[in-house]
Amino acid sequence: MNQDDKKRKVAEAALEHIESGQVIGIGTGSTVNELIKLLDKVSSKIDGVVSSSEESTKLLSEKKLKILELKDVGQLPIYIDGADESNEHGQLIKGGGGALTKEKILANASEKFICIIDESKLVKKLGIFPLPIETIKMAQSYVALQLIKIGGRPIYRENFITENNNIILDIHNLNINEPIQLEKSINNIPGVVTNGLFAIRSADKVLVSNDTGIETLDINV
Ligand code: 5RP
């Protein structure tokens, strides 16, 4: 099975977690795109969707689904999203697609957060994937310097502006021994909008697609 097949399979597995009458939060990325393709199968039981990005909204608008805004629904029963890395505790690195701020808001606004990945994303320790940090443009150098002080190597993401009009710094070489502490301390740097560590609000379930099927990591059940 190639990686695309695994993405499709894990997206299919996520459908089983959707219950009748729910408004569903939808993440961003190629794995989530597979989920969006499959939503027709459950559209009759979905009350609406809340999207984490323009990319996902565009795909969702091709479906017969009611697209709602978080400000109108307040909370979500369920949020489904991919990740760039997950450890066995459901702590994630996200933001490869640059949608991390809205994704983090939706994850936090959700009762249940289901993360869908293929096995290549499951790691013992987070940090091989560079940590994306959405940053206010004028703070770029200041934020980069603070990250260098803690051992990171920031790389400016070229030709990329987020939907919130900010830039992304991708931080290489970080030693992520304590994801929750690091998430908090990076959040405290003035100029940082969001960092791609999802450890304070980790996933409740991680569905992992491999050659033999779907492994489910139940974190907060
Ligand atoms: C976007 C994200 C994505 O969830 C992450 O990049 C994984 O994407 P893909 O499913 O394409 O590998 O965080 O900001």
Residues whose N, C-alpha, C, O or C-beta is under 5 A from the ligand:
A	BS01	5RP	T28 G29 S30 T31 V32 G82 A83 D84 K94 G95 G96 G97 G98 A99 L100
